[in-house]
Amino acid sequence: MTRRVTAFDDCYHIQEAWIRRQIDHFKHDSFVDLYLAQKEIEEAGITAFATPKETAKFREKHLSKSGKTKLFSSLRTYKKRNNQKLTTRRLDLNISLSAHLALGSLATELELTKTQLIEQLILERREKQTEEV
């Protein structure tokens, strides 16, 4: 029987960072008892998350059901973004309202996502440019 792998089975450094941010921002709903979790980290010092086993133990002991759900979601998002970094780059831009509306209608007409349409336009333009040279 194979062991089921979950998002909690790796990225322990991300889990630690997430837990510490939740404590720093007083996210009570993420913990069974925020102050008890905070006290345990302070008392343990640097060894609070020294090993994956310690991180897992802390997570199971102190995170509420809501906290575990949020952490799980954060880990999945991290993994997805980390995997996408290998083949894609993020582009954040502002365009005029008219260009945004045109982009939306073109994408709908062509049955493409806006991202697919933008990529297609850029690559086609680049291809035309290299053909002209």
C-alpha positions in Angstrom: 0.0 0.0 0.0 1.5 3.3 -1.0 1.6 6.2 1.4 -0.6 9.2 0.4 1.5 12.4 -0.1 -0.1 15.6 1.1 0.9 19.2 0.9 2.0 19.0 4.5 4.7 16.4 3.7 7.3 18.9 2.5 8.1 22.6 2.3 8.5 22.7 6.1 10.3 26.1 5.8 7.3 27.5 4.2 5.0 26.1 6.9 7.2 27.6 9.6 7.1 31.0 7.8 3.4 30.8 7.5 2.9 29.9 11.1 5.1 32.7 12.3 3.2 35.2 10.1 -0.1 34.1 11.5 1.3 34.6 15.0 2.8 38.0 14.1 -0.5 39.2 12.7 -2.6 37.8 15.6 -4.6 35.4 13.4 -6.5 33.8 16.3 -8.7 31.7 14.0 -5.7 29.8 12.7 -4.9 28.5 16.2 -6.6 26.5 18.9 -5.0 28.9 21.3 -2.8 31.6 19.8 -1.1 32.6 23.0 -0.2 29.1 23.9 1.3 28.5 20.5 3.2 31.8 20.8 4.5 30.9 24.2 5.7 27.5 23.0 7.6 29.0 20.2 9.2 31.6 22.5 10.2 29.0 25.0 11.6 26.6 22.4 13.5 29.4 20.6 15.4 28.4 17.5 14.5 24.7 18.0 10.8 25.2 17.7 10.9 24.2 14.0 14.3 22.5 14.0 13.1 19.4 12.2 10.2 18.5 9.9 9.0 16.2 12.7 8.9 19.2 15.1 7.0 21.3 12.6 4.5 18.6 12.0 4.0 18.1 15.7 3.5 21.8 16.3 1.1 22.0 13.4 -1.0 19.1 14.7 -1.0 20.4 18.3 -1.7 24.1 17.7 -3.4 24.8 14.4 -7.2 24.8 14.4 -9.1 23.1 11.6 -9.5 26.5 9.9 -5.7 27.1 10.3 -4.8 23.7 8.8 -7.1 24.5 5.8 -5.5 27.9 5.3 -2.0 26.4 5.6 -2.9 23.6 3.1 -4.2 26.2 0.7 -1.1 28.4 1.1 1.2 25.4 0.5 -0.7 24.4 -2.7 -0.5 28.0 -4.0 3.2 28.1 -3.2 3.9 24.8 -5.0 1.9 25.8 -8.0 3.7 29.2 -8.3 7.0 27.6 -7.7 6.4 25.1 -10.5 5.2 27.8 -12.8 8.4 29.8 -12.3 10.2 27.2 -14.3 8.3 27.9 -17.5 6.4 31.2 -17.1 6.9 34.7 -15.8 4.4 36.9 -14.1 3.4 40.2 -15.8 1.5 42.8 -14.0 0.4 45.8 -16.1 -2.1 48.5 -16.5 -3.9 49.0 -19.8 -6.5 51.5 -20.9 -10.2 50.7 -20.4 -10.8 50.5 -24.2 -7.9 48.1 -24.6 -9.1 46.0 -21.7 -12.6 45.8 -23.2 -11.2 44.9 -26.7 -9.0 42.2 -25.1 -12.0 40.7 -23.3 -14.2 40.7 -26.4 -11.4 39.3 -28.7 -10.6 36.6 -26.2 -14.3 35.6 -26.0 -14.7 35.6 -29.8 -11.6 33.5 -30.3 -12.4 31.2 -27.3 -9.1 31.9 -25.7 -8.1 33.2 -22.3 -6.7 36.7 -22.1 -3.3 35.3 -21.4 -3.4 32.9 -24.3 -4.5 35.8 -26.6 -1.7 38.1 -25.4 0.9 35.4 -25.8 -0.4 34.6 -29.3 -0.3 38.3 -30.4 3.2 38.7 -29.0 4.6 35.6 -30.6 2.9 36.3 -34.0 4.3 39.9 -33.9 7.8 38.6 -33.1 7.5 36.0 -35.9 6.5 38.7 -38.4 9.4 40.9 -37.3 12.0 38.2 -37.7 10.6 37.3 -41.2 11.1 41.0 -42.3 14.7 40.9 -41.3 
